C-alpha cells in the first residue's frame, strides 16, 4: 500500500503510476484518466455531476500554428464514464475574448450560443454551461465536483467562515450564483484577489480545485475533500445528536420491504397522474437515520442546496404521515388516506411556480413529487425512467449527507425558492429538455413476462425492452434466470431489467414476484402469461399426472398470475394490459392432444372472461395464438416434438418444414414473431382493443376464428 492510500480515509486514492505513465505527454488522455478515477468514487461526485478540464497546446488546423485549447466535459454525460467523445474542445483565447462583448448578468444566457464560435474540434461535444468556469481560470487542469463533504460546508450558515478557518485562507469563497458566464468571471476575480489559493468553495454549490498537471489536480482535489470530511466527522454528534436524535424506530428489514411493496403501486398511481412514472425504493441506513429523526419535519421542507441535487429531486420531498406498521392491505382506504397529501403537494408546487415564474418562464411541469419519504420504512422516488429515478434517489441521499454534515458544523441552508425556481425553469435547461429524444412507445411502462428466461418469453421481454419498457424477468430455474439477467444488463444497461423466481402454480410465489416488481420499478403495467408446458399423448396414454400438470401450469398458472397482477393494476388505477400466450390448438382439434388442447381452450376462454370483468378498470385482456414456434422454445422439450412427429407420421427433423408447408404463407414462425404480436397489442395503437385474439401461425385455415 502506497503512502497515499494510507493518507486518505474518506476518499479513495486510485491513481496508478504505471497506467498514468502510459499516457505521459497526452494531456487529454490524462484528463480522461483523472476524470474516470474521480467519477469512480461517489464520495467525490455523483452521477452526471461535476466537470473536469485541461488546457494544452495543439495545432490550429487553419494556420498550422500552436494554439491553446481547452478540453472540458461537454453537455451531459458523466465523468466516471467519460471518453474523448464526451469532451468539448475550445480555443482558449476566443473563449476569453467573449468578455469583450458580454452585456452583463441579465444577458449571460446569450453567451452560451457564442461558445460555438470558440470550438476547436468540430466533432467534439456541445459545450456546457460550465465552460466559462474553467475557461477564465489559468490552470492547466481543473476539477469541479460536488462532494457531499464540501457541499455540507458550502451549504452551512457559517460556510464562508468555516472555509477560511479550516483551510487558513488557501481555499477561496464565492457566494451562490447559478452556473454561467457571470460565475466564471467571479471565480477569476476570487483568484485575482487571493493569489496562491488552491481552490474555491462555491456557496451552496460545490468545489473548484486545480493543478498544473493531471496528478497535481487529482491530489489537490482529494486532499481538500479529505480535509472537509475529516472536519465534519470530528463534529458529528459532538454538540447535539445527529438530526436531533431518533424520533421513531425502523421496522425490521423484511417488514420494511413488505410495506414498501404494498404501498409502491399506490404511490406510483398518484405520481403518474400526468405521465407514467417508474419507481425506485431504498432503505439505506443514511436515509433511515434522516427520515426517522426529530429534525425531519424541519429539514425536509427546505429542499436541497446543490443545483445538481435540486434539478433531480424537485423543490422538496413529500413526507408521508403514516405509521410504519400501518395496515396497507385495503387499497381503497390507503388511496383515500394518501390523496389529500398528494393534492396538498400539487397545490404547494403550483403556488411555488406561480409565485416565482417570470414572463418568459416555460409552462409548469408535472406537479407531483419526485421524492417520497415514509418514516420507518424508506424512500421512494419516481421519474420517467429507471435510470432517472435511481439517480434522483442517489442525489437525495447525497442531499441527506449534506444536511447531516451542515447541521453538525453549523446550520443547514437551502437555496432560496426564487433561486431554486430560476434553476429548475431556466430557459437553457428547458432547451436541453426539448432536445431530449422522443420517448419510445413503452417508456414508463413495466412488463412482467412469465417464463422470460428463454424462448418466446425472452423474445417478448427483449422486444419490450427495445421499446423502452422495464421488464421483470422470471423463471423457475435460477441458473437460467441469472443468465438471462446478465444478458439483459449487457444489452440494455443496468436499469432495464430485474429478475425474480416465479412458480406460476404457486400463489405465494406469484405474490412475491409482483412484490419484487413493485420494489424494483414501482408496480406493473403489462402482464404476459407465457409460461407453459406441452404433453402430446393419446387419451389412453395420458395419465392423471400429465393432465394435472398441464392444467396446473397453463390454466391455474394463468389464473394465479392474472389474479396477483390485477391487484397491482388496481392499486395503481392506471389501466394496463394482460396478454395470454395461448395456441391455435385452442380452436383446432388435432390428434394426440386432449390435455394440451383443452387446457389451451380454457386459457382462451379465461381471456374473454377477464376482458369482460376488467374493462371497467381499463385493463385490456387479449390473446396471442402462436403455432409451431420451434426455435429456442422449451415447448419442444420433454417429448413434445417426438409426440407431434409421431402424430403426423414424420421424423422430428422434418417438423419445421412440415409446419411451414401447412401454413397459407409457407412461413416458419419464430419467437420474435410472437413478440411483435404482443407489442402490437400494447404499443399504443390498440388501446381500445380487448377480448381479441391475434393468430401468429403463418395462416392455418382451421385456426381461423369464425
N, C-alpha and C positions, 0 to 999 in steps of 0.2 A: 504494500500500500504506500502510495506517494505521500509526501508531506501535505499536499493539497487535499488529499482525501481525508486526512486527519484534521485538517484545519476547519473544514466545513461540516456543520452538524445539521443545519436547517435547509440546505440546498445540496444538490448533487454536483460534484466535480466530475465531469465526464470527458474532459479533454484528453485525447490520446496523441502523444507526441509523434508516434510512428505514423499514424494516419495523417496528421497535420503536415508532417514533413513531405508527404507525397504531393501535397497541394502547394508547396512553397513557391512563391513568385506569382501565383494566381489569386489575386485578392478577392475576386468574385467567388471562386471556389471556396476560399476560406470563409467568406461571408456566409455562404450556404451551409458550410460545415458548422460554423458557430451557431447559426440560427437553428439548425436542427437539434443541436445539443441543448440550447436554451428551451426550445419548444418541447423537449422530451421530459422536462421537469415541470409539472403543473404547479409547483410552488413558486416558479418564476413567472409563469404566464399561463393564460388559459387558451382554450381552443379558439383559433381565429383572432386572438387578441395580440396587440403589440406589433411592432415592426422593427426591422433592422436595416442597416445600410453600410455601404463602404464607398469611398471615393478613390478612384485610381486613374492613371493616365491611359489614354487609348488614342489610336489614330483616327482623325476625322476622315470619314470616307470621301468627303468633298475636297479637302485641302491636303490630305495626307500628312497633316501636322499633328503633333501630340497635343491633346486637349484633356482637361479634367472632366471625368464622367462620374456621376453618382448612380450607383445601383442600389435600389431600395425596394422593399417588398411592395408589390403593386396592390391595387384594389382587390379586396377579398383575399382568400387563401389563409394559410396557417403556417407559422414559421417552423413548426415541428415537422412538416412535410414539404417545406419549401424547396423548389427546384429553380433553376435559372429561368425557366419559362414563366415563373411567378414573380419575377423582378421587373421593375420599370427602370429604364436607363435614360438619364437626362444629362444634358450639358450643364455643368455647374454654373458657368458664367452667365448663360442665358437665364437660368432659373433665378439667380440672384439679381439679374438686371430687371426683373419684374417689379422690384421695389420702386423703380423709377416711374411706373405708371399706376401704382397702387393708389386707389382713391380713398382708402380708409376702411375702418371696420364694418361700416354699413354696407360696403360693396365687396367684402372679401370673397364672397362666393363666386363672383365673376372671374376670379383669378384661376379657378380650377380648370376652366376651358383653355386658359392660356398655357397651362402646363404642357399641353400637346405641342405647342410651338418650341418646347425645350427638349423634345425627345431625341435621343441619340440613336437608339436602336429601334427601328420602326416595327420590329417583330416582338418587342417587349410588351409586358403587361401594361394596362392603363394605370397612370399614376393615381395614388390615393390622396385623400385629403390631408394626410400627414406628411406629404412630400416636403413642404417648406420647413417643417420642424427639423428635418435632417439637413436640408439644403443650406440653411443660414448658419449652421454651426460648422466650424472649420475642421473638425476632427475626421480622420480617415475612416474610422469605424465607430458606429453609434448603435446603441441598443435602446429601444423604447419599449418597456414592458409594464405589465400590470400585476406585480407580485402582491399577494394578499398582505404580506407584512409591511410593504411600503405604502400601500393604499390605506392601511389602518392608520398610519401616521399622517398621510395626506388628508384623510377624512376626519381626523381628530380636531376638536375645537381648538386645541393649542398646537396644531400640527407644525406651524412655522417655527414656533419657539422650540419645540422638541427637536425638530430637524437641525436647527442651529446649534443647540447644546449637544445633541448626540454626535454630530459629525464635526463639531468645533469649526464651523464655517466652511468646511470643504464641500458641502453639498448646498447648492443654491435653492431658492424657493420662488416659484411663480404662482400667483393666485389663480383660482379656477378661471379658465377660458376655454370655450369649446374648441376642438381641433380646427386648424385652418391657418390662413396666411398670417393673421394677426398674432396667433400664438407662436408661430415661427419667429416673428420679429421680437416678441417678448423673451423668448429663450436666448436669442442673440444678445439682447440688451442685458439680461441677467448675467451672461458670461462676461460681457464687457465691463459690467460694474463689479464683478467678482472674479478677477483673473486668477487662474490657478485652481478653480474648483474642479472636482472630478465627476460631477453630476448635478442634476437639477430635479427637485421634487415638484411635481405639478399638483397643486391643491385639488383634493377630491378626485384625482385622476390617475396618476401613476408616476413613473420614474424614467428619467433620461440619464444614461451613463455612456461613457465613451473611452476610446483609447486610440493610439496611433498604429496599432496592429490589431489583428483579429483576436490574438491571445490577450493582449492588454485590456481590450474592451470586455472580453469574456470574464477575466479575473476581476476586473473592476466591478462589473455587474454583480458577480457572485458575492464579493466582499461587502458591497453596500447592502444587498438584500439580507445577507447573513447577519450583518450588524443590526438591521431593523428587527429581524426575527428574534435575535438574541435579547434585544432590549424589551420587546413585548413579552417574551417568555419570562423575563425576570420580574415583570409587573403583574402578570395574570394571577388573580386570586389573592393578591397581597393586601389590598385595601378593602376589597369587597368581593363577595362570591361572584363567579362568572355569571353574567347575565342576571345578577341579583339573586342567584340561587334557584334551586329547583322548586317548581310550584306543583307539578304533578308527576307521576311515575309513568314510564312507558309500559305498555303491555308486553308480555313475553313475545319473543320473535315470531312464533307460529301464530299467535293471536293477532299480532300486527299485520302479518301477511293476509290472514283471513279477513280482517276488517278492511284492509286496502282492496282486496279482490272484490269484496261485496260492494264497496262504495264507488270504485273507479268508474264502472259503466254509467252510473247516475251522474257523476261529475262530468264525464265525457259528454253526456247528453246535454247538460246545461252549457258547457263550453263550446259545443258545436251548433249553437243556435244560428250562427251566421254561415259557418263553413265547417266541414268535417275536420275534426282535430284528432291527433294521435297523442296518447298519453305516455307518461313515464312516472315511475314511483321509486322513491328511495327512503330508506330508514337509516341512513348513515348516522353514526354516533354524533357527529357535529351538528347535524340537522336536529336530532332529538334533543340535544342539550339546549338548543335555542328555542324550539317550539314548546318545550316543557318548562320554560323558565318564567320567573316573575316579570322579567323585562320584555317578554314577547309583546304584550299589549302596547307598550310604549314605543318599541323599536320597529315593529313590523310596518306600521303605517308610514314611517319615514321613508321607506324605499331605499334604493341603493345610491351610491355616490359615483362610482366609476362609470363613464359612458358605455363601456363595453358590457358591463353588468346590466345597466339600466335598459339598453336597447333590446335586450333579450328577455327581460323579466317584467317589464311594464312598471308603472308608477309605484305600485305596491302590491303585496300579495293579498289573497283572501284567506282569512283565518276562520276555520270552521268552529262554531260553538257547539260541539258535540262531545259528549263523554267518550273517552277512548273505547270503553266497552259497551257503547250504546247498541241497542238491538237494531240491526240493519236489515233484518230479514224481510220486512214489509216494504217493498219498493215504493208503493204509492205513498205511504206515510213518510218515508225518507225524502221523497221528492217534495212533498208538502213542507217538510221541515227546512229543507235547504233552499227552496225557491226564494224566500224573502232575502236571504243573504246574497244570492246572485243578482236579484233585482236591485238591491241597495248598491252593490258594486258597480253595476252598469250605470246607475244614476250618478254615483261618485265620479266615474270615469268621464261621463258626458259633461258634468259640471266642470271638471278639470279641463276638458277640451274647450268648452265654451268660454271659460274664464281666461285661458291663455292663448287662444288662437289669434292669428294675425289675418289681415285682409286676404293674403295670398296663401294661407295655410292649406295643405291638402285636406280633403274631406276626412271626417272622423273615421277611424278604423274600427275593427272589432272591439266592442266594449267589454268583452268577457275577460276574466283574469287569466294570466299565464301560469302563475304560481299559486297553489292552494296548500295551506298548511293545516294538518289535522293533528293537534296536540296529542301526544301519547302514542301516535301511530306512524306518522311520517309526512313526507312532502310529495305532492303531485304536481306535474307540470303538463301543459297542453299546448301544442302548436301544430303547424301544418304538416310536419313530417317527423319521423322518429329522431333524426339527427338534430333537428332544430329544438325539439322538446327535451332531448337528453342534454344538449348544450345549455339550454335555459336552466335545467336543474343544476348542472355543474356551476354555472355562473351565480345562481343564488346561493349555492354552498360557499362560493368564493365571497359573496357579499356577507354571509354569516361570519366567515373568518375575519373579514374586515371589521364588522361591528364588534366582534369579540375582542379584537386587538385594540381598537379605538376606545372602547369602554374601559379597558384595563389601564390605559395610559392617560386617558383624559375623558372626553365625551364624544360620542359618535355624532357626526353631522352629515346629512344627506344633501343632494343637490336641491336648491330651491325649485319649487314647482315650475316656475317660468323657464328656468334654465333647462330643467328636465324636458319640458314640452318642446323647447327650441331644438333639442337634440332629437327627440322622438319624431317630430314633424318637420325636421329640417328638409328643405327642398332638395338638397343633394342626396339625402337618404331616400327620399321619395323617388327621385330619379333612378337610384340604384334598385329600388324595389320594382319599378316599372320595367327595368331591363331584365329582371329575372325570367327564366324560361317559363313558358306557359305550363301549368300543372298537367300531368298526364291523366288519362281517363280514370285511373283508380287511385290517384293521390288522395291521401287522407282516409283511405279505407283499409280495413283489416279483414283478412280472409283466413279461415281455418278449413283446411282441406284434409279430410281423413285419408289415411294411407298414403301420405305425401312424401315418404322417404324413397319412393321409386315408382316406376311405371307411369300410368295415367295420372296418378295423384301428383307426382313430382312435376310432370309436364304442365299440369294446371297451375301449380304453385309458381313455377318459373314464368309462365305467361302473365300471371297476375303481378309478380314482382317486376317484370319488364314494364308493366303498365302503371307502376307507381305504388302498388299496394304493399302493405306489411303482411307477411304470411306467418302462420303458425304451422310449422311442420310437425307431423306426428306419425307414430308407428308403434307397433307392439314390440319391435326389435330394436334394442338400444344401440347396438353397433351400426345397424343400417341407418338409424336416425342420426347418430353422431356424424356419419359420413356425409349425409345429405346436408346437415347444418354447415359443416366445413365448406362444402361445395357452394352453398348459397352465399356464405360470407365472402368467399373468394371472388365470386361472380358479381354480387350485388352490393357488397360492403357490409359492415358490421351491424347496421341499423335496420336491415330489411327483414330479417327472419329471426324467429325464436323457435325453440323445439320443446315438445313435451311428449312423454309416453302416453299412449291412449289405447285402451282396450274398449272398442265400441260396444261390446256386450255387457260392460260393467258400468252401472250408473255412477258410482263413486269416481271411477276413472274419468268419465266424461265431465263431471263437475269439476274435477281437479284440472282437467285440460283447459276448460273455459276460465277457471280462476287464474291459471297461468297466462292465458291470453289477456285477461284484464290487468294483471300485474305487468306484463311486457309492453302492452300497447294501449291499454285503457278499455278494451272491450272487443267487439267483433261486429262486422257488417255483412260478411258473406260466409255462408256455411256450405261446404261441398261434401255431401255424403258419397264418398268414392270407395272407401274400404270394402273389399269384397273377397269372395272365395267361390270356387266353382267345383262342382262334382257332377260328372257325366256318367250316369248309370241307368239301366232299365228299372222299371218299377219293382221287378222281382229281385234285382241285385241291390237296390237301395236299402240301407239299414236305417233304423231309427236314429242312430248316432249321426249318420250322414244328413238326414232330414233336419234334425235339431241344429246341427252345426250351420247349415245353410240359412235356416230361418233366424238363428241367433245373430249371425253376423250381418246378413243382408237386411232383414226386416226389423228385428228387435234393435239392431245396431243403428239403423236409420232413425227409428223411433227415439231411442235414448239420446243420441246426439242432437237430434232436432229439438227435443224437449228441453235439454240443457241450454241449447243455443237460443231458443225463443225467450227463455227467461232473461238472458243478457240483452237481447234485442229490445225487449220491452222495457228494461231498465233504462236504456239509452233513449228510447222513444224517437228513434231516427229512421225507422223503417229498416229494410235490409233484404237480403236475398238468401234463399235456400235452393240449392240445385242438387238433385239426386241423380247420380250416375246409375242408370238402370240398364236396359239392354233391349235389343229388338226381340229377344226371347220373351219379353213381357207380353207380346201380342202374337208371336209366331209359334205355332206348335211344331216342335221338331222331335226326332227320335231320341230315346235315352236321356230325357231331360225333365222328368216330372218335378224333382225337387228344386233345381235351379230356376227353371222356367216359371213355376208357380210362385216362388219367392220373389222373382223379378216382377211378376204381375202385381203382387202385394205391394212392392215398393212403388210401382207406378200409381196404383190407386191411392196409396197413402199420400203421394204428392198432391193429387187432386183434392183429397180431403183437407189437407193442411192449407192449400191455396184458398179454399173456401173459408176456413176458420180464421186465417191470419190476415185476410185482406184489410180488415179494419185497422190493423196495426201498420199498414203499408209494408207488410212483409210479403214479398213475392216468392212463390214456390213453383219451380219448374223442373222439367226432366230433360236430360240428355240421354239418348239411346245410342250407345256405340254398338258395333258388331265386329267381331274378329280382329280386335286390336292385339296383335301378336307381339310386336316389338317391346322389349323390356317390361313385360307385364307378368305379374305374379299369377294371373288367372290361368296361365298355361302350365303352372307347376302342379304337382300333386296328381298327375294322371289325366287332367282335363284334355290336353292335346291328344293323348292316346285314345281317350274315350270318344272324342269327336271324330278323329280319323277312322276309328272302328265303325262308328255310326254311318259314315259316308263311304266306307269301303275303300279308303285310300291310306297312304302312309302319312306319318307326321310331317315328313319333309314336303309333302305335296299340299299341305293345308293352306299356306299363304296364297299360292296360285289358285287353289280351289275356291277360296273365299273371294278372291278378287274377280275371278271369272263369273261367279254367280251374281255379281252386282251389275246394275244397269250401267254404271260409269266405268266398270272394269278397273277399280282402284283398290290398292292396299290401304287400309286405314291405320294411321299412326297415332300415338298418344297426343302429339301436337294438334291433331285434328279435333280431338275431344276438348283439348284446352281452348282452342279457338271458339268452339261452340259455347263453352262456359262463359268466355269473355263476351260473346255476343249478347248473352242474357244480362250481364252485369255492367257492361261498358257504358251505359247511359242512353242508348238508343231504344231499348226495350223496357223502359221504366214502367210502362203501363201494360206489361205482359205478365200474366200469372196463370198457373194451371195448364201450361202448354208443354208440349214435348217436341224436341228437335232431334231428328234422326241423323246420325253421322255413321252411315254404313255403306256408302258408295251407291246406295239405291237398291234396296231389297224390296221387291214389289209386295211380298207377303207381309212386310212390316209397315206398309203404308197405313196411316190412320184413316178410318172411314167415318 
